[in-house]
Amino acid sequence: MPIDQSQVGRVAALLMDELEATYGDDASIESVGLVVAVKHSGATQTGVHFRFTENTSRHVGIGLMEFASRALSPPPIP
């Protein structure tokens, strides 16, 4: 059974809607990163894959991943 690509398309479409609502026509996308977790081997293992647009430098890719990590982390306890 082939991998269902529709999840990637739905997430990308939601993000594009958000970007257009936030910035309108006065913006351009500088870099794109995508991270996907894939269950395999009878759903007993998970593989993680990532890819960035060709123009993404190493430090920008690292910065995007760090930003996402911090955005998903719980706030620090005071």
HUQUICOR-V161204 format. One record per residue. N is the residue number from 0. RES is the residue in one letter. SS is DSSP state (a for helix, b for strand, c for the rest). OMEGA is omega in whole degrees, -180 to 180 (none if undefined). NEAR is the number of other ideal C-beta (glycine too) atoms within 12 Angstrom. Layout:
BEGIN
n->{N N}
res->{RES RES}
ss->{SS SS}
omega->{OMEGA OMEGA}
near->{NEAR NEAR}
END
This chain:
BEGIN
n->{0 1 2 3 4 5 6 7 8 9 10 11 12 13 14 15 16 17 18 19 20 21 22 23 24 25 26 27 28 29 30 31 32 33 34 35 36 37 38 39 40 41 42 43 44 45 46 47 48 49 50 51 52 53 54 55 56 57 58 59 60 61 62 63 64 65 66 67 68 69 70 71 72 73 74 75 76 77}
res->{M P I D Q S Q V G R V A A L L M D E L E A T Y G D D A S I E S V G L V V A V K H S G A T Q T G V H F R F T E N T S R H V G I G L M E F A S R A L S P P P I P}
ss->{c c c c c a a a a a a a a a a a a a a a a a a c c c c c c c c c b b b b b b b b c c c c b b b b b b b b c c c c c a a a a a a a a a a a a a a a c c c c c c}
omega->{-179 178 179 -178 -173 179 179 180 180 -180 179 -180 178 179 179 176 179 180 179 178 -178 -171 -178 -178 -173 -180 173 -179 -179 -175 179 174 -179 178 -178 172 -176 173 -180 -179 -180 180 177 -180 177 174 178 -178 177 179 175 175 -175 -176 -177 177 -179 -177 176 178 178 179 178 179 178 178 180 179 -180 180 -179 -177 176 179 -180 177 -179 none}
near->{4 5 14 12 13 11 15 20 13 13 17 19 14 14 18 17 13 13 19 15 12 12 14 9 9 8 13 11 16 17 22 23 28 24 20 20 16 18 14 15 9 7 10 8 11 13 15 14 15 19 17 23 16 10 14 21 15 12 12 18 24 17 18 25 23 15 15 16 14 13 11 11 11 8 8 6 5 3}
END
